[in-house]
């Protein structure tokens, strides 16, 4: 798989509290982000945002603004998905008192196996979440 991945996510038509995405390469249409992942995205971009661009990789990259750290051994990605601890921003700079989100229980669904190893969930995922106009 590619080292860098891009998803354009949008609010679910049936429930604005959830985000979803399409990826025709893998037959994913209105694929929902699990509850914790949707809450994490909403906390970053706010309630008025309708679309976001998500770039993610197992390698740190310029512009990454968040990190997900696996909180289980990751030996097998199950039907239920897997759990991560999410942090935004990626790093606190100096005396910056900006928004800091540390959220445990961010679940990534089994669709993640299209972007990462099918047998073992990545230990760390770096990401950039940003609102799209």
C-alpha positions, -999 to +999 in steps of 0.1 A: +000+000+000+010+036-004+029+053+024+005+083+023-032+080+021-059+106+015-096+104+024-122+131+018-148+127+046-182+142+050-209+142+076-233+113+075-266+122+058-285+102+085-267+115+116-245+146+116-226+133+146-209+107+124-184+112+096-181+088+066-162+085+034-162+069+000-133+050-016-145+033-049-111+015-052-122-007-023-160-006-028-165+016+002-195+039-001-207+059+029-182+040+051-188+053+086-160+063+110-167+046+143-181+067+171-147+077+188-131+086+154-161+107+144-160+126+178-122+131+174-127+146+139-156+169+151-135+181+180-108+193+157-129+209+129-160+220+149-197+216+145-202+238+113-177+219+092-193+196+065-162+181+048-127+173+059-095+161+042-077+133+061-041+125+052-026+096+071+005+074+072+025+052+095+054+075+088+055+110+103+052+136+075+054+174+073+020+190+081+009+161+103-012+175+132-024+145+151-013+110+161-031+078+169-013+053+192-025+017+193-036+007+228-038-031+222-013-056+208-028-053+173-022-089+164-053-092+144-077-066+130-111-079+140-146-073+126-151-048+154-120-028+145-093-017+168-087+009+195-064+039+195-054+068+218-057+100+197-039+133+203-043+167+187-022+187+181+006+163+175+029+184+196+025+213+220+048+242+211+062+264+239+036+281+260+009+275+234-024+268+253-042+259+221-067+231+218-054+198+231-074+166+226-063+134+242-090+109+235-089+072+243-112+048+226-109+060+190-119+029+170-109+023+135-131-001+116-119-031+096-118-009+064-084+002+077-070-031+063-073-016+029-047+010+038-025-009+062-014-045+069-043-069+070-029-090+098-016-064+123-029-029+130-002-002+129+013+008+162+012+045+153-007+065+126+002+101+119-025+123+104-035+157+091-071+166+097-083+198+080-116+214+070-124+216+033-143+245+020 
